[in-house]
Protein backbone atom coordinates (compact mmCIF):
# COMPACT_ATOMS: atom_id res chain seq x y z
CA UNK A 1 0.00 0.00 0.00
CA UNK A 2 1.34 3.41 -0.94
CA UNK A 3 2.51 5.51 2.01
CA UNK A 4 2.78 2.51 4.32
CA UNK A 5 5.60 0.21 5.42
CA UNK A 6 5.34 -2.61 7.93
CA UNK A 7 8.40 -3.29 10.08
CA UNK A 8 9.07 -5.80 12.83
CA UNK A 9 7.71 -3.53 15.59
CA UNK A 10 5.87 -0.73 13.82
CA UNK A 11 3.45 0.15 11.06
CA UNK A 12 4.97 3.31 9.60
CA UNK A 13 2.87 5.57 7.39
CA UNK A 14 2.85 8.94 5.73
CA UNK A 15 -0.19 9.20 3.59
CA UNK A 16 -2.22 5.96 3.36
CA UNK A 17 -5.62 5.47 5.01
CA UNK A 18 -4.02 6.03 8.43
CA UNK A 19 -3.27 9.65 7.52
CA UNK A 20 -5.59 12.49 8.46
CA UNK A 21 -5.40 13.55 4.83
CA UNK A 22 -7.06 10.32 3.65
CA UNK A 23 -10.42 11.20 2.07
CA UNK A 24 -13.35 9.50 3.78
CA UNK A 25 -16.70 10.59 5.12
CA UNK A 26 -17.87 10.20 8.69
CA UNK A 27 -20.13 12.05 11.11
CA UNK A 28 -18.78 13.84 14.15
CA UNK A 29 -20.73 16.34 16.27
CA UNK A 30 -23.69 15.92 13.88
CA UNK A 31 -21.69 17.10 10.85
CA UNK A 32 -20.49 14.99 7.92
CA UNK A 33 -16.77 15.47 7.31
CA UNK A 34 -14.61 14.68 4.26
CA UNK A 35 -11.42 13.84 6.21
CA UNK A 36 -10.19 13.69 9.78
CA UNK A 37 -7.92 16.67 8.99
CA UNK A 38 -10.91 18.81 8.02
CA UNK A 39 -12.76 17.79 11.18
CA UNK A 40 -9.76 18.37 13.45
CA UNK A 41 -9.10 21.85 12.06
CA UNK A 42 -12.80 22.72 12.41
CA UNK A 43 -12.79 21.57 16.04
CA UNK A 44 -9.74 23.76 16.61
CA UNK A 45 -11.70 26.75 15.28
CA UNK A 46 -14.69 25.79 17.45
CA UNK A 47 -12.51 25.45 20.55
CA UNK A 48 -11.19 28.99 20.07
CA UNK A 49 -14.66 30.33 19.18
CA UNK A 50 -13.60 31.39 15.68
CA UNK A 51 -16.90 30.89 13.82
CA UNK A 52 -15.60 32.47 10.63
CA UNK A 53 -12.71 29.99 10.37
CA UNK A 54 -15.02 27.13 11.34
CA UNK A 55 -17.32 27.92 8.40
CA UNK A 56 -14.41 28.22 6.00
CA UNK A 57 -13.00 24.89 7.14
CA UNK A 58 -16.45 23.28 6.97
CA UNK A 59 -16.70 24.39 3.34
CA UNK A 60 -13.14 23.43 2.42
CA UNK A 61 -12.79 20.82 -0.31
CA UNK A 62 -9.42 19.21 0.48
CA UNK A 63 -7.50 18.28 3.64
CA UNK A 64 -4.66 20.54 2.51
CA UNK A 65 -7.04 23.51 2.29
CA UNK A 66 -8.53 22.66 5.71
CA UNK A 67 -5.06 22.50 7.28
CA UNK A 68 -4.09 25.87 5.79
CA UNK A 69 -7.29 27.43 7.13
CA UNK A 70 -6.71 25.79 10.52
CA UNK A 71 -3.36 27.51 10.78
CA UNK A 72 -5.19 30.86 10.64
CA UNK A 73 -7.59 30.22 13.54
CA UNK A 74 -7.98 33.37 15.61
CA UNK A 75 -7.24 33.37 19.35
CA UNK A 76 -5.16 30.17 19.04
CA UNK A 77 -2.95 29.59 22.08
CA UNK A 78 -1.13 26.98 24.20
CA UNK A 79 -4.39 25.61 25.67
CA UNK A 80 -4.79 23.56 22.48
CA UNK A 81 -1.89 21.40 23.69
CA UNK A 82 -4.04 20.18 26.60
CA UNK A 83 -7.06 19.10 24.53
CA UNK A 84 -5.86 18.36 21.00
CA UNK A 85 -4.87 14.72 21.53
CA UNK A 86 -8.22 13.86 23.13
CA UNK A 87 -10.11 15.62 20.33
CA UNK A 88 -7.99 13.82 17.74
CA UNK A 89 -8.78 10.47 19.39
CA UNK A 90 -12.54 11.10 19.19
CA UNK A 91 -12.28 12.13 15.54
CA UNK A 92 -10.07 9.21 14.48
CA UNK A 93 -12.33 6.79 16.36
CA UNK A 94 -15.32 8.16 14.43
CA UNK A 95 -13.41 7.82 11.14
CA UNK A 96 -12.41 4.19 11.70
CA UNK A 97 -15.60 3.01 13.42
CA UNK A 98 -17.92 4.42 10.73
CA UNK A 99 -16.04 3.09 7.68
CA UNK A 100 -16.03 -0.71 7.51
CA UNK A 101 -13.07 -0.86 5.14
CA UNK A 102 -10.97 1.34 7.45
CA UNK A 103 -12.08 -0.62 10.51
CA UNK A 104 -11.01 -3.89 8.88
CA UNK A 105 -7.69 -2.27 7.94
CA UNK A 106 -6.77 -1.00 11.40
CA UNK A 107 -7.77 -4.37 12.91
CA UNK A 108 -5.83 -6.36 10.31
CA UNK A 109 -3.84 -9.30 11.62
CA UNK A 110 -0.86 -7.95 9.68
CA UNK A 111 -0.60 -5.06 12.17
CA UNK A 112 -1.30 -7.01 15.39
CA UNK A 113 1.36 -6.45 18.04
CA UNK A 114 2.84 -3.49 16.14
CA UNK A 115 2.58 0.18 17.05
CA UNK A 116 1.54 2.79 14.52
CA UNK A 117 4.01 5.54 13.72
CA UNK A 118 3.53 8.59 11.54
CA UNK A 119 6.68 8.70 9.47
CA UNK A 120 6.58 12.34 8.49
CA UNK A 121 10.03 13.87 8.07
CA UNK A 122 8.66 17.34 8.84
CA UNK A 123 6.27 16.70 11.77
CA UNK A 124 7.72 16.15 15.23
CA UNK A 125 4.46 16.57 17.16
CA UNK A 126 2.04 14.18 15.47
CA UNK A 127 4.87 12.28 13.74
CA UNK A 128 8.45 11.32 14.51
CA UNK A 129 10.43 13.63 12.24
CA UNK A 130 11.69 10.87 9.98
CA UNK A 131 10.51 9.33 6.73
CA UNK A 132 8.32 6.22 6.96
CA UNK A 133 10.60 4.38 4.51
CA UNK A 134 13.68 4.80 6.72
CA UNK A 135 14.31 1.40 8.39
CA UNK A 136 15.67 3.20 11.47
CA UNK A 137 12.08 4.23 12.23
CA UNK A 138 11.47 0.75 13.67
CA UNK A 139 13.66 1.69 16.67
CA UNK A 140 11.93 4.31 18.82
CA UNK A 141 15.27 5.58 20.13
CA UNK A 142 15.83 7.08 16.67
CA UNK A 143 12.65 9.14 16.73
CA UNK A 144 12.87 12.92 16.82
CA UNK A 145 9.19 13.47 17.55
CA UNK A 146 6.29 12.56 19.83
CA UNK A 147 4.25 10.39 17.40
CA UNK A 148 0.93 11.60 18.81
CA UNK A 149 -1.03 10.39 15.77
CA UNK A 150 0.53 6.94 16.06
CA UNK A 151 -0.42 6.81 19.74
CA UNK A 152 -3.97 7.89 18.89
CA UNK A 153 -4.22 5.13 16.26
CA UNK A 154 -2.96 2.56 18.79
CA UNK A 155 -5.71 3.65 21.23
CA UNK A 156 -8.35 3.62 18.49
CA UNK A 157 -7.39 0.09 17.49
CA UNK A 158 -7.53 -1.00 21.14
CA UNK A 159 -10.99 0.54 21.50
CA UNK A 160 -12.27 -1.15 18.33
CA UNK A 161 -10.89 -4.54 19.43
CA UNK A 162 -13.03 -4.47 22.57
Secondary structure, DSSP 4 states (H G I P E B T S, - for coil): -TTEEE-SSEEEESSSTTSTTS---EEETTEEES-HHHHHHHHHHHHTT-HHHHHHHHT-SSHHHHHHHHTT-TT--TTHHHHHHHHHHHHHHHHHHH-HHHHHHHT-GGGTT-EEEE--TT-SSSS-SS-TT-GGGGSGGG--S--HHHHHHHHHHHHHH-
